[in-house]
Amino acid sequence: MLILFLTISLVYVHYAQSIMTAVAKIHLDSKDGLTGFFIFAQMNENSPVIIKGNIWNMPPNTVHGLHVHEHPLSNDVLNCTAAGSHFNPYGTSHGSITEDINHRHVGDLGNVTSNSNGHIHIDIKDSIIQLCNATQSITNRTIVLHAMRDDGGKGGFSDSNTTGNAGARLACGTIVLQKAWFKQ
C-alpha cells in the first residue's frame, strides 16, 4: 500500500493541480492475492489519462493485451470473466490504442510486455479513456491483462475485430475512483 500511496503522490506532485485519480488492485484470474496495481490520473476532461503501475509474476518476456472491460468485479468475485466484454460504449470495432474513437473500443489500451523476471511496468497515456466524462469513464469497470498479444483488430482472426485475438484473461482488477486532489 505504501508503494500505491507514493505513486499517487508522485503523479499529484507532477501535475500540481486539481486531479482525478483511480486505482485498481490486480489479482490473477480466480486467485486471491495482490499481483499488481494501477494508478489512473486525469487533470480535467480535456486532458489524457495517465496510467502507471506494475504487475508481477507473469510469464517472462511475453506480450499481453491490456483492455478495460465493461463490468466491475464484486468484492467476492475473483473470476476475470465476470468483467464482461471490452468497454465499447460507441459500438465500434476493436482497434489499437493509436486509433481514434471511431476506430477502437474506448477500453482498447494496446500491449504491455513482461521483462525477463516476469515484471510488467505500466506507463501509458491515453486521450480516449476518461475519469471525468461519464460516457467514456473507466471508473467502476475492470482492467484486464490478457494471455496473448492484442493484434489491434488487424490480425485476420475471427475475434480480431472484437477482442484483438488477445486470448484468455490472466489478471484483472476493478478501477475505483479516489477523491479528487487539489493544489493548495
C-alpha positions in Angstrom: 0.0 0.0 0.0 2.9 2.3 0.7 4.0 2.0 -3.0 0.5 2.8 -4.1 0.4 5.9 -1.9 3.8 7.1 -3.1 2.9 6.6 -6.8 -0.3 8.6 -6.4 1.6 11.3 -4.6 4.2 11.5 -7.3 1.5 11.8 -10.0 -0.1 14.5 -8.0 3.1 16.4 -7.4 4.0 16.1 -11.1 0.7 17.7 -12.3 0.3 20.0 -9.2 -3.3 21.0 -9.7 -6.8 19.5 -9.4 -6.6 15.9 -10.5 -9.0 12.9 -10.6 -7.4 9.6 -9.6 -8.5 6.0 -9.6 -6.7 2.8 -8.6 -7.0 -0.9 -9.4 -5.6 -3.7 -7.3 -4.7 -6.5 -9.7 -5.1 -10.2 -8.9 -4.5 -13.3 -11.0 -7.7 -14.8 -12.6 -9.7 -16.7 -10.0 -6.9 -16.4 -7.4 -6.7 -14.3 -4.2 -3.8 -12.1 -3.5 -2.3 -9.0 -5.0 -0.1 -9.4 -8.1 0.0 -5.7 -9.1 -1.6 -2.3 -9.1 -2.6 0.5 -11.5 -2.9 4.3 -10.8 -5.0 6.3 -13.2 -4.8 10.1 -13.2 -6.5 12.9 -15.2 -6.3 16.6 -14.7 -9.6 17.5 -16.4 -12.0 16.2 -19.0 -9.8 17.6 -21.8 -6.5 16.0 -20.7 -5.4 12.5 -21.3 -5.5 9.8 -18.6 -2.0 8.8 -17.3 -1.8 5.1 -16.3 1.1 3.9 -14.1 1.5 0.6 -12.5 3.2 -2.7 -12.1 2.3 -6.4 -12.4 4.4 -9.2 -11.1 4.5 -13.0 -11.6 3.8 -13.0 -15.3 5.5 -15.4 -17.8 8.9 -13.8 -18.6 9.4 -12.0 -21.9 5.8 -12.1 -23.1 3.5 -9.6 -24.7 -0.1 -9.1 -23.3 -3.2 -7.2 -24.5 -4.5 -4.8 -22.0 -8.2 -3.7 -22.0 -10.8 -2.1 -19.9 -13.9 -4.3 -19.7 -17.4 -3.2 -19.1 -18.3 -4.5 -15.6 -16.8 -4.2 -12.2 -16.0 -7.3 -10.2 -18.0 -7.6 -6.9 -15.9 -7.9 -3.8 -16.1 -11.6 -3.5 -15.7 -12.4 -7.2 -12.1 -13.2 -8.5 -13.1 -14.5 -11.9 -12.0 -12.1 -14.5 -14.6 -13.4 -17.0 -17.2 -11.7 -14.8 -15.9 -8.3 -16.2 -17.9 -8.9 -19.4 -16.8 -7.6 -22.8 -14.4 -4.8 -23.7 -15.7 -1.4 -22.7 -17.2 -0.2 -26.0 -20.0 2.4 -25.5 -20.0 3.5 -29.1 -20.3 0.1 -30.7 -17.1 0.3 -32.8 -14.7 -2.4 -33.9 -11.7 -3.3 -31.9 -8.5 -1.3 -32.7 -5.1 -0.3 -31.4 -4.5 2.4 -28.8 -3.3 4.7 -31.5 -6.6 4.7 -33.3 -9.2 7.5 -32.9 -12.5 7.0 -31.1 -14.3 5.9 -34.3 -11.9 3.0 -34.9 -11.4 1.4 -31.5 -13.2 0.5 -28.3 -12.8 3.0 -25.5 -11.2 0.2 -23.5 -8.5 -0.8 -26.0 -5.2 0.0 -24.4 -2.8 -1.9 -26.6 0.0 -4.2 -25.4 2.4 -4.4 -22.5 5.5 -6.6 -22.2 7.0 -8.5 -19.3 10.7 -8.5 -18.7 12.9 -11.5 -18.0 11.7 -11.6 -14.4 8.0 -11.6 -15.4 7.5 -8.0 -14.3 5.4 -5.6 -16.3 5.9 -1.9 -15.8 2.9 0.2 -17.0 3.3 3.7 -18.3 0.5 4.7 -20.7 -1.0 8.0 -21.7 -4.4 7.8 -23.5 -6.8 10.5 -24.6 -9.8 8.2 -25.3 -10.4 6.8 -21.8 -11.7 9.2 -19.2 -12.1 9.5 -15.5 -14.2 12.7 -15.8 -16.5 12.1 -18.8 -19.4 9.8 -17.9 -19.8 8.1 -21.3 -16.1 7.2 -21.6 -15.4 6.8 -17.9 -13.4 3.7 -17.0 -14.3 4.0 -13.3 -16.2 1.2 -11.8 -15.1 -1.1 -14.6 -12.3 -3.7 -14.8 -8.9 -3.6 -16.2 -7.8 -6.9 -17.7 -4.5 -8.3 -18.7 -4.8 -11.0 -21.5 -2.7 -14.0 -22.2 -1.6 -13.0 -25.7 -0.7 -10.0 -27.8 -3.5 -7.7 -29.0 -3.5 -7.7 -32.8 -5.1 -4.2 -32.9 -8.1 -5.6 -34.9 -5.9 -6.3 -37.9 -4.9 -9.9 -37.3 -7.5 -11.5 -39.6 -8.7 -13.9 -36.9 -12.4 -14.5 -36.2 -12.1 -12.4 -33.0 -9.7 -9.7 -34.2 -12.5 -7.1 -34.6 -14.0 -7.8 -31.1 -11.0 -8.8 -28.8 -7.9 -8.3 -30.8 -7.4 -12.1 -30.5 -5.7 -11.4 -27.1 -6.7 -14.7 -25.6 -7.6 -15.7 -22.0 -7.8 -13.3 -19.1 -4.7 -13.7 -16.9 -5.2 -10.9 -14.3 -7.7 -8.1 -13.5 -8.9 -5.6 -11.0 -11.8 -3.1 -10.6 -10.9 0.5 -11.3 -12.1 2.5 -8.2 -12.3 6.3 -8.3 -10.5 8.1 -5.5 -11.1 11.5 -4.1 -10.1 14.4 -6.3 -6.8 16.0 -5.2 -6.5 19.8 -5.3 -3.5 22.1 -5.5 -3.1 24.0 -2.2 
